[in-house]
């Protein structure tokens, strides 16, 4: 594990705690730490090159996020994101992500629209190359720009968190045969609806996009026997 870069003389403990929290959160969401694993403060302190104080505070934050639970005499145990959590997140996304596209179609700026077009163009380029690593990053960027263009802080926070929490599932889904090309065409249609400033169509197409992603994820789980 890479040590966290920090200035030992800085007094901004909250900044260091934030870095530790993000590192541990990503390690849990990426599957480095599995459900049932113990987070041992002394070991994490040594691995990350920080004192136990920011480790302890980051673990408390992870507990508030529902990614860790404290058990008497056992310490911090990883709970992670369950299959039910992922299913719930996709269901909620189907209900509200279209709203982000609706508002984006109504409120997007020319600068944001240009950013969205550029993200799509890059996605198209890497789809041809079948470069899944770049595609996951660009998929997130495409949606993040739409979230930002909605001009709704609550919606931006909620959907950005959801996307982050199911990143492993999204990666698996996007890597399945043929899915990347379908995602590209779905994004193309959403982009055109936003360009046309058609909120009804943008919302409908986005809801369908999330539904297709959910169905693809379920299909992959069934095929793999998970």
C-alpha positions as CSV (number, residue, x, y, z in Angstrom):
1,X,0.0,0.0,0.0
2,X,1.4,3.4,-1.0
3,X,2.1,5.7,1.9
4,X,0.0,8.9,2.2
5,X,2.0,12.0,1.3
6,X,1.7,14.6,4.1
7,X,3.7,17.3,5.8
8,X,4.5,16.2,9.4
9,X,4.6,19.8,10.5
10,X,1.1,20.7,9.2
11,X,-1.6,21.3,11.7
12,X,-4.4,20.4,9.4
13,X,-5.3,17.0,10.9
14,X,-8.7,17.0,9.2
15,X,-7.0,17.2,5.8
16,X,-4.8,14.2,6.7
17,X,-7.8,12.3,8.1
18,X,-9.6,13.1,4.8
19,X,-6.8,11.6,2.8
20,X,-6.7,8.5,4.9
21,X,-10.5,8.1,4.7
22,X,-10.5,8.4,0.9
23,X,-7.7,5.8,0.7
24,X,-9.4,3.3,2.9
25,X,-12.8,4.0,1.3
26,X,-11.4,3.3,-2.2
27,X,-9.6,0.2,-0.9
28,X,-12.9,-1.2,0.4
29,X,-14.9,-0.2,-2.7
30,X,-12.3,-1.7,-5.0
31,X,-12.3,-4.9,-3.1
32,X,-8.9,-4.8,-1.5
33,X,-10.6,-5.2,1.8
34,X,-13.4,-7.7,1.7
35,X,-16.5,-8.0,3.9
36,X,-15.4,-9.5,7.2
37,X,-11.8,-8.2,7.1
38,X,-10.4,-6.4,10.1
39,X,-9.0,-2.9,9.9
40,X,-6.1,-3.0,12.3
41,X,-5.0,0.5,13.3
42,X,-1.3,-0.4,13.9
43,X,-1.0,-2.1,10.6
44,X,-2.7,0.6,8.7
45,X,-0.6,3.2,10.5
46,X,2.5,1.5,9.3
47,X,1.3,0.9,5.8
48,X,0.1,4.4,5.2
49,X,2.9,6.1,7.1
50,X,0.7,8.1,9.4
51,X,-0.1,8.1,13.1
52,X,-3.0,6.1,14.6
53,X,-5.1,9.3,15.2
54,X,-6.1,10.0,11.6
55,X,-6.6,6.2,11.1
56,X,-8.9,6.0,14.0
57,X,-10.9,9.1,12.9
58,X,-11.1,7.8,9.3
59,X,-12.5,4.5,10.6
60,X,-15.2,6.3,12.5
61,X,-16.1,8.1,9.3
62,X,-16.2,4.8,7.4
63,X,-18.5,3.5,10.1
64,X,-20.9,6.5,9.6
65,X,-20.8,5.7,5.8
66,X,-21.9,2.1,6.6
67,X,-18.7,0.6,5.2
68,X,-17.3,-0.6,8.5
69,X,-18.8,-1.7,11.8
70,X,-17.2,-1.8,15.2
71,X,-17.6,-5.1,17.1
72,X,-16.6,-5.3,20.8
73,X,-13.3,-7.2,21.3
74,X,-12.8,-7.4,17.5
75,X,-12.4,-3.8,16.4
76,X,-13.4,-2.4,13.0
77,X,-14.8,-5.0,10.6
78,X,-15.4,-4.2,6.9
79,X,-19.0,-4.6,5.8
80,X,-18.5,-3.1,2.4
81,X,-21.2,-2.9,-0.3
82,X,-23.5,-5.9,-0.4
83,X,-25.4,-7.2,-3.5
84,X,-28.5,-5.8,-1.9
85,X,-26.9,-2.4,-1.5
86,X,-26.0,-2.4,-5.2
87,X,-29.5,-3.4,-6.2
88,X,-30.9,-0.7,-4.1
89,X,-28.6,1.9,-5.5
90,X,-29.5,1.0,-9.1
91,X,-33.2,1.1,-8.2
92,X,-32.9,4.6,-6.7
93,X,-30.8,5.7,-9.7
94,X,-33.5,4.6,-12.0
95,X,-35.9,6.9,-10.1
96,X,-33.7,10.1,-9.9
97,X,-30.9,10.0,-12.4
98,X,-33.2,11.0,-15.2
99,X,-34.0,14.2,-13.2
100,X,-30.4,15.2,-13.4
101,X,-30.5,15.0,-17.2
102,X,-33.8,16.8,-17.3
103,X,-32.4,19.7,-15.4
104,X,-29.2,19.6,-17.4
105,X,-31.1,19.9,-20.6
106,X,-32.7,23.1,-19.1
107,X,-29.7,24.6,-17.4
108,X,-26.5,23.5,-19.1
109,X,-24.0,26.2,-20.0
110,X,-22.2,26.3,-23.3
111,X,-18.9,25.5,-21.5
112,X,-20.5,22.5,-19.8
113,X,-22.0,21.4,-23.1
114,X,-18.6,21.6,-24.8
115,X,-17.1,19.5,-21.9
116,X,-19.9,16.9,-22.4
117,X,-19.2,16.7,-26.1
118,X,-15.5,16.3,-25.5
119,X,-16.1,13.5,-22.9
120,X,-18.3,11.7,-25.4
121,X,-15.8,12.1,-28.2
122,X,-13.1,10.6,-26.0
123,X,-15.5,7.8,-25.0
124,X,-16.1,7.0,-28.7
125,X,-12.3,6.9,-29.3
126,X,-11.7,4.4,-26.5
127,X,-14.7,2.3,-27.3
128,X,-13.2,1.6,-30.7
129,X,-9.9,0.7,-28.9
130,X,-11.9,-1.5,-26.4
131,X,-10.0,0.3,-23.6
132,X,-12.1,-0.5,-20.5
133,X,-10.0,1.3,-18.0
134,X,-10.3,4.6,-19.9
135,X,-14.0,3.9,-20.6
136,X,-14.9,3.6,-16.9
137,X,-13.2,7.0,-16.2
138,X,-15.0,8.6,-19.2
139,X,-18.3,7.1,-18.3
140,X,-18.0,8.7,-14.8
141,X,-16.9,12.0,-16.4
142,X,-19.9,12.0,-18.8
143,X,-22.3,11.6,-15.9
144,X,-20.5,13.9,-13.6
145,X,-20.8,16.8,-16.2
146,X,-24.5,16.1,-16.4
147,X,-24.8,16.1,-12.6
148,X,-22.9,19.4,-12.4
149,X,-25.1,20.9,-15.2
150,X,-28.2,20.1,-13.2
151,X,-27.2,22.9,-10.8
152,X,-28.6,20.9,-7.9
153,X,-26.2,20.3,-5.0
154,X,-28.2,17.5,-3.3
155,X,-28.6,15.7,-6.6
156,X,-24.9,16.1,-7.4
157,X,-23.8,14.7,-4.0
158,X,-26.3,11.8,-4.0
159,X,-25.6,10.6,-7.6
160,X,-21.8,11.1,-7.4
161,X,-21.7,9.0,-4.2
162,X,-23.9,6.3,-5.8
163,X,-21.6,6.1,-8.8
164,X,-18.5,5.8,-6.6
165,X,-20.0,3.2,-4.4
166,X,-20.9,0.8,-7.3
167,X,-17.7,1.5,-9.3
168,X,-16.6,-2.2,-9.1
169,X,-20.1,-3.3,-10.4
170,X,-20.0,-0.6,-13.1
171,X,-16.6,-1.8,-14.2
172,X,-17.7,-5.4,-14.4
173,X,-20.8,-4.4,-16.3
174,X,-18.9,-2.2,-18.8
175,X,-16.4,-5.0,-19.4
176,X,-19.1,-7.4,-20.4
177,X,-19.2,-8.3,-24.2
178,X,-20.9,-5.6,-26.3
179,X,-21.9,-3.4,-23.3
180,X,-19.4,-0.6,-24.1
181,X,-20.8,-0.1,-27.6
182,X,-24.4,0.0,-26.2
183,X,-23.4,2.5,-23.5
184,X,-21.8,4.7,-26.2
185,X,-25.1,4.7,-28.2
186,X,-27.1,5.4,-25.1
187,X,-24.8,8.3,-24.2
188,X,-25.0,9.6,-27.8
189,X,-28.8,9.8,-27.5
190,X,-28.7,11.5,-24.1
191,X,-26.2,14.0,-25.4
192,X,-28.3,14.8,-28.4
193,X,-31.4,15.3,-26.2
194,X,-29.4,17.8,-24.0
195,X,-28.1,19.6,-27.1
196,X,-31.7,19.9,-28.3
197,X,-32.7,21.2,-24.9
198,X,-35.4,18.5,-24.7
199,X,-35.8,17.7,-21.0
200,X,-38.5,15.1,-21.4
201,X,-36.4,13.0,-23.9
202,X,-33.2,13.5,-21.8
203,X,-35.0,12.2,-18.7
204,X,-36.6,9.2,-20.5
205,X,-33.3,8.2,-22.2
206,X,-31.3,8.4,-19.0
207,X,-33.8,6.4,-17.0
208,X,-33.6,3.7,-19.8
209,X,-29.8,3.9,-19.7
210,X,-29.7,3.2,-16.0
211,X,-32.3,0.4,-16.4
212,X,-30.2,-1.2,-19.1
213,X,-27.1,-1.0,-16.9
214,X,-29.0,-2.7,-14.1
215,X,-30.4,-5.5,-16.3
216,X,-26.9,-6.1,-17.7
217,X,-25.4,-6.3,-14.2
218,X,-28.1,-8.8,-13.1
219,X,-27.5,-10.9,-16.3
220,X,-23.7,-11.0,-15.6
221,X,-24.3,-12.1,-12.0
222,X,-26.6,-14.9,-13.1
223,X,-24.1,-16.1,-15.8
224,X,-21.2,-16.0,-13.3
225,X,-23.2,-17.9,-10.7
226,X,-22.8,-15.2,-8.1
